[in-house]
Amino acid sequence: MHELSLCEGIIETITTQARQRGFSRVLRVWLEIGELANVELDALRFAFAATRRDTAAATAELDIITLPGRAHCLDCAQTVAVQQHFDPCPLCGGYHWRLLSGTELRIKELEVE
């Protein structure tokens, strides 16, 4: 379950920011996660609850913003939505596309005290 290591990194980042910026408590964390990031959202929520204990984020709520997968099709020169890495272009059926977004995983915002 790589979601546990992802949450450990998120909590480490939050802890570092708390020290550097002088806030004592995180009330809410907004994460942006791409549809193609291979993250199981329920497992991530569970891991977040486990890793936040005894940190500035001990009682923080987690909000997840899902970002769609987008690609530029090299066959039809259109920007299209993709659901999986090896899907064909929904417009022309081609498989030659360049991924533009959908693999992100980042802390978008923190609500702190």
N, C-alpha and C positions, 0 to 999 in steps of 0.2 A: 504494500500500500504506500505509494509514493506521496500520497496526500499528507501523510504525517510529516515527512521531511519538508514538504512545501510549507506547511503551517509552522514548523520550527523556524524556517527562514523568515516567514512573515512576522512572527513574534519577535525574532531577533532584530528585525528592522524596526519594529515598533518600539522595542526597548531602547535601541540606539537613539531613535528620534526623541524619545521621552527624556533621556539623559541630555542630549544636545540642546533641546528646545525648552526644557524645564517644565513639562507638563507631568502631572502626577497620575492621571487616570484617563483611560480611553473608554469612551462611552459607546462608540459605534465605529465599525470598520467597513468601508466599501471596497470590494474587490471587483476588478474587471477580469473576466475569464472568457477567452475565446472558445467557441464551440468545438474547435479542432485542437484544443490544448490537451486533450486526453486526461481530463480531470473529472473524477467522479464526484459530483457536487455533494451528495449525501455523506460520502466518506470525508470530504473536505470539512463539512460542517462538524462532523463528529471529531475529527482531528483538531480542529480549531478549539472546540470546547475543552479538549484534553490538554492542549499545549498552552492555553492562556492562563491556567491556574498559577497563582503566586507571581503574576506579572502586572504591569500597568494596565493590561487588557483583561484582567481577571473576570470582569463582569460585562465586557464589551459584547454588543450585538453584532452579528455578521450579516451584511447585505451583499448579495452577489448580483452583479450586472453581467449578463451573458452577451457577448459580442458575436455577431454573425461571421461566418466564414465568407470571405470574398476573394475572388480570383480574377485575373485578366486572362481571357482566352486568347491564345496566340493564333488559333485557327480562324476565329470570327472577329477578333479585335474588340470584344465586348467585355465589360466588367459584369461578373455573374456571381450569384450566391452558390456556395458549395457546402455540402453537409459532411463530406468525408474527403480524405486526402486523394482517393483514387476515383472519385466520381467523374463521369463525363460532363462536359459543358452542357447545361440544360437547354442552351439555345441551338447549338450545332452538333452536339454529340461528340465533339473532339476531346482528346485527352491531353492536349498540349496547352496547359495553362500555368500561370505563375501566381502563386498564392500572395495575396495582398494583406489579408488580415484573418484573424480567427485563432491564432495560437498564443495570444497575449495572456499573461497572468501578472497583474500588477495591483498594487494598492492605489486606489484612485483617491481616497479621501479618508481622513480620520476626524472624528468628533471627540474633542478632548476637554479636560478640565485642568 
